[in-house]
Amino acid sequence: MINNVVIVGRLTKEPFLQTTPNGKKTAFINIATNVYSDYLKKTRTNYVSVKLWGQVAEYASRKAKKGMEVSIEGIIKTSSYVKESEKPVYVTEIMVEKFHLFTRQSEELTHNVVESSTNDFEQFVKALQ
């Protein structure tokens, strides 16, 4: 089975960074994407809630601003909890593994490692030598 999601869109608000009780950083972002419907003959906007963890969350909260175009790669995760009314609540989120911010100097943060695209190229060239 494959569980992989790629989304490209614009941030609808500033990232919200918080710290969990056990000290881990997490951030929430919302991404607006446009989808064209042949049936309706018009474009519709979808809003996707995304959860970031660790250095990815910290990076996004420092660099990303409302309206910026971003891409994320991750997996879909569904969890549940029971409300006080004893009714189960199911939450489906995208857990981000890669976060890419489209700017003049593109930067990408993947699995807690910050690298610029020029550093990747320089490391590639060094490995060939």
C-alpha positions in Angstrom: 0.0 0.0 0.0 1.1 3.5 -0.7 0.4 6.5 1.6 2.0 9.5 0.0 0.6 13.0 -0.4 2.1 16.0 -2.4 0.3 19.3 -2.2 1.2 22.7 -3.7 -0.7 25.8 -2.7 -0.7 29.0 -0.8 -0.7 29.5 3.0 -4.0 30.9 4.2 -2.5 32.3 7.4 0.8 32.5 9.4 2.1 29.2 10.8 1.2 28.6 14.4 4.1 27.1 16.4 3.6 25.4 19.8 5.4 23.1 22.1 3.9 19.8 23.2 3.9 18.8 27.0 6.9 16.6 26.3 8.9 19.4 24.7 8.5 18.7 20.9 7.8 21.6 18.5 4.8 21.4 16.3 3.2 23.8 13.9 -0.1 23.9 12.0 -0.6 25.4 8.6 -3.5 25.6 6.2 -2.8 25.4 2.4 -5.3 26.6 -0.2 -5.3 24.7 -3.5 -7.3 25.2 -6.7 -9.0 22.3 -8.3 -10.7 22.5 -11.7 -13.9 20.6 -12.1 -14.8 19.5 -15.7 -18.3 18.7 -14.5 -18.9 22.1 -13.0 -16.7 23.9 -15.5 -15.1 26.1 -12.8 -12.3 26.2 -10.4 -12.9 25.4 -6.7 -10.6 26.1 -3.8 -9.8 23.4 -1.3 -8.3 24.1 2.2 -6.0 21.5 3.6 -4.8 21.4 7.3 -1.2 20.3 7.7 0.8 19.4 10.8 4.6 19.9 11.0 7.0 18.6 13.6 10.5 19.4 15.0 12.9 21.5 13.0 10.5 21.5 10.0 7.9 23.2 12.2 10.4 25.7 13.5 11.7 26.5 10.0 8.1 27.0 8.7 7.2 29.3 11.6 10.3 31.5 11.0 10.2 31.6 7.2 6.7 31.0 5.9 4.2 33.9 5.7 0.6 34.1 4.7 0.1 34.0 0.9 3.4 32.3 0.1 3.4 29.3 -2.2 4.6 26.1 -0.6 4.7 22.4 -1.4 4.6 19.6 1.1 5.2 15.9 1.0 4.0 13.6 3.6 1.6 10.9 4.7 -2.1 10.9 5.7 -2.7 9.9 9.3 -6.1 9.4 11.0 -6.4 9.4 14.8 -9.3 9.5 17.1 -10.2 10.6 20.6 -13.4 10.5 22.7 -15.2 13.7 23.6 -16.7 14.4 27.0 -20.0 13.4 25.4 -18.4 9.9 24.9 -18.7 10.3 21.1 -15.6 9.4 19.1 -14.0 12.1 17.0 -11.8 11.2 14.1 -9.1 13.6 12.8 -7.3 13.2 9.5 -4.1 15.1 9.1 -1.1 15.2 6.8 2.1 14.5 8.6 4.8 16.5 6.7 8.1 14.9 5.8 9.2 17.5 3.3 8.4 21.3 3.3 9.4 23.5 0.4 9.0 27.2 0.4 8.9 28.9 -3.1 11.0 32.0 -2.8 13.7 33.7 -4.9 16.2 31.6 -3.0 14.4 28.3 -2.6 15.1 26.4 0.6 13.9 22.9 1.5 13.8 21.3 4.9 13.6 17.5 4.9 13.7 15.2 7.9 15.2 17.7 10.3 18.0 18.8 8.0 18.2 22.4 6.6 20.0 22.6 3.2 19.9 25.1 0.4 19.7 23.7 -3.2 23.2 25.1 -4.0 24.7 23.1 -1.1 23.1 19.9 -2.5 24.7 20.6 -5.8 28.1 21.3 -4.3 27.9 18.1 -2.2 26.9 16.2 -5.4 29.9 17.6 -7.3 32.3 16.7 -4.4 31.0 13.2 -4.3 31.8 12.8 -8.0 35.5 13.9 -7.6 
